[in-house]
């Protein structure tokens, strides 16, 4: 009887001590989804090389230090790993209880962006400058918050056994909580982040079992909202120009269409295996703007070729595949919804980023997860990996 009780405790990671949860033979380390961790880490390491190649000769950006962005990208990755470990240690169930607090902090941060504390970078007033060359983009963390707050509401009565699926009142509450930060972010305006959040909301609703009428209604509302935003002139001129350049690639090739034209030239010149790391003429010649962030995929296309670009897609695909497996195997709706939100986030943002590099999607200022330079984005995606790992670790072991 004593042995059975001891075993039953070991079946659930949240009931273990901190050290035991990380080192015990039958707990965290054995139950982590290592393909996700290895794939995310490989993407971050590849990203550090691509960022280094894109910035080592750009003295106007690297302050005369060719290793400036390489060191910072590596530092961001290290902090991201620590955030992942901290998220696993806390557990998604513990964070479920802290969602109201996290939601409030997120609102405070994005509102702060609209005050004199906010700063404009690359046309978007979406940043808070911390100092020492560091800045914070709160909208990246809002993606995590929206997933958690919607999952908490939509799964509450279902996991408790009161309902088979979320009722309409619960769905309305969840949508209102998601709409509040999205509306504030739209005022910055940060259209790219809002696009990702809309896809996250759709993914969460689909996974929650809510009526399909909500999904169809949101799609219709999204189209109507896009028309309204355009008619009211909420978008800045540079954002309108980006869509115009997407609709007509030949429009002002030396102006609004310059970025995408140069991106396609760089990727197209890579061929099958690329020109070799640090040997890309477009990258070395600094023809592609924002190549360490939004257009980092052009470095892979030019210097590593189709093989290198395909490797990035393969690693992203492994993460999405394993996240789907975790979502399918979890026994609670809350975990399933969190996984679905992360899958929608990573899938759409990766598609949008690579698509705008290839010219098949409009430029939206979104980083490539794990690869692009940027601390806020790196921290947020590693927190998401921590949530995926926590959901896998904390589900009951099979008998």
Number of C-alpha atoms within 10 A of each C-alpha: 6 7 7 9 9 10 12 12 12 19 19 18 26 22 12 17 11 12 10 15 21 18 12 15 11 17 21 24 14 13 17 19 20 13 14 22 18 14 19 24 19 18 21 23 18 19 29 24 19 27 25 21 27 29 24 19 18 16 12 8 13 15 11 12 14 17 17 16 24 24 13 16 26 17 13 21 26 17 16 24 22 16 20 25 20 14 22 27 21 16 21 23 16 12 16 16 11 13 19 15 10 20 20 11 15 22 19 13 20 24 18 16 24 19 10 8 13 22 18 13 11 9 15 17 18 26 23 23 15 11 8 6 6 12 17 21 21 24 27 21 22 25 27 24 22 29 25 26 21 28 27 24 19 29 24 18 17 19 16 11 10 10 12 13 19 20 15 13 9 18 19 13 14 20 17 13 16 23 17 12 23 24 12 18 25 18 16 22 20 23 20 20 21 20 19 20 28 20 18 27 25 19 22 28 25 17 20 23 17 19 15 11 9 16 17 12 10 17 15 11 12 14 11 12 13 11 11 12 13 13 10 9 10 15 18 15 10 13 22 15 18 19 17 17 24 20 14 12 17 14 15 13 15 11 10 21 21 18 23 26 19 21 27 18 17 27 25 17 18 25 16 16 16 23 18 13 15 18 15 25 15 20 25 17 11 16 16 24 17 16 23 25 20 23 27 28 30 32 33 32 30 32 30 26 25 19 17 21 23 14 17 20 15 13 19 22 16 16 23 20 15 17 24 17 13 22 24 14 14 18 14 16 23 27 27 24 26 29 31 28 29 25 24 21 25 21 19 18 23 18 15 25 28 24 16 24 26 22 20 15 17 21 25 19 21 23 24 27 24 29 29 27 30 24 21 19 25 25 23 23 25 26 23 25 27 27 28 31 27 27 27 23 26 23 19 14 15 5 4
